[in-house]
Amino acid sequence: MKEDTRIVNAGRNPEENFGIVNPPVYRASTVTFPSVEVLESFDKNPFDGVFYGRHGTPTTFALEDAVAELEGGDRGIAMASGLAAIAVSLLAFLKSGDHVLVADSVYGPTRRFCDELLQRYNVETTYYDPRIGSGIEALLKVNTKVVFVESPGSLTFEVQDLPAIAKAAHAKGAVVILDNSWATPLYFKPFERGVDVSIQAATKYIVGHADAMLGVITTQEAHYTTIRKATATIGACSAPEECFLALRGLRTLRVRLERHAATAMKLCEWLKGRDEVDRILYPALPEDPGHALWKRDFTGAPGLFSFVLKETPKKAVVAMLDGMKLFAMGYSWGGYESLILPFYPEKLRTATQWQGGPCLRIHAGLEDAEDLIQDLDAGFKRLNAA
Ligand SMILES: *Cc1c(COP(=O)(O)O)cnc(C)c1O
């Protein structure tokens, strides 16, 4: 089956539900058993099958199966948020005295989890330049259990050489965990590039409508029990309604992404011609430093990118942003609507030095590109007038 056919069919089985197209929302805490034998059959393995609401219902399993299939892994585990999926994946592999390597361009809250929580449990984090590639070898210690990658990185979009990093990590026995939210399961196939665990902030493109929080961890069989046990022991789980919304969003992921990408490219081309713009951070652009790696490993780019302004006073940037009509300011991304966000990489990087003026991140939504360009154009007029 081609991928577009899989997107439509993965995790779906209408024959099991009166022919109804979408997997229904099964809500549950208690699940009852017809006999002691069936009840106790779950003692050996409470993670497979419908056992208790916290371990998931058929709605959860449908989403887990669908995302795992598209990522190219064996098993999926749905969590209440992308961050919960990241946190529990790290906890599953780390213990006191261990060391973890984390990309310097990682999602801010992932960094906070390492600095504030893992540190309290005596797990040491070293941040590395996301462009390190096979040079990661020099940073791997005997107690390095995890190499955490995010490619391209949050906000600044550095592309990582994941096959090179995975090769070095595996040679020293470390597991590679990837935050694959930007590319989605469609544009990057983690398990073909040496990744052991792939995480989706499904909140973003999979849900796609800015109205539900969800994370999905995908892994191969070898690591499945380790992670599933950790999620079950912590009590982390996801809500069936949110899984239903994610399954609904997933079916249109391809067509949405193509439009997000086309609009992002139009905005980039327009921004390139602006005097106010110093550079654009989007690996799909041939001049981007990560373009060659992106072209080698990815099959597409979604609608999320950043640009760096030439030195501009903050009040001028504020004048631009405060008057935007179509680009709303807000965290998250991946919905149908366009967003713009100021950010400060220098506050979030410790292994690398950030150079440049004010930074803005854009999520290109599904609006008409010409309307979006007009909104930006008016924004630059305010910026220049301030
Ligand atoms: C938003 C985001 C997350 C966290 O997802 P939530 O569902 O908001 O917790 C993780 N990684 C990246 C790259 C994100 O952008």
The ligand as a MOL file (V3000), in Angstrom:
LIG
                    3D

  0  0  0     0  0            999 V3000
M  V30 BEGIN CTAB
M  V30 COUNTS 15 15 0 0 0
M  V30 BEGIN ATOM
M  V30 1 C 4.8900 21.6710 21.0680 0
M  V30 2 C 6.0570 20.8110 21.0060 0
M  V30 3 C 6.2270 19.7640 21.9190 0
M  V30 4 C 5.2980 19.5420 23.0680 0
M  V30 5 O 4.0250 19.1670 22.7000 0
M  V30 6 P 2.7900 19.4550 23.6810 0
M  V30 7 O 1.7220 18.5710 23.1780 0
M  V30 8 O 2.5080 20.9190 23.5710 0
M  V30 9 O 3.2410 19.0860 25.0670 0
M  V30 10 C 7.3190 18.9500 21.7730 0
M  V30 11 N 8.2100 19.1450 20.7930 0
M  V30 12 C 8.0860 20.1340 19.8990 0
M  V30 13 C 9.1120 20.2680 18.8350 0
M  V30 14 C 7.0130 20.9990 19.9740 0
M  V30 15 O 6.9310 22.0160 19.1090 0
M  V30 END ATOM
M  V30 BEGIN BOND
M  V30 1 1 1 2
M  V30 2 1 2 3
M  V30 3 2 2 14
M  V30 4 1 3 4
M  V30 5 2 3 10
M  V30 6 1 4 5
M  V30 7 1 5 6
M  V30 8 2 6 7
M  V30 9 1 6 8
M  V30 10 1 6 9
M  V30 11 1 10 11
M  V30 12 2 11 12
M  V30 13 1 12 13
M  V30 14 1 12 14
M  V30 15 1 14 15
M  V30 END BOND
M  V30 END CTAB
M  END
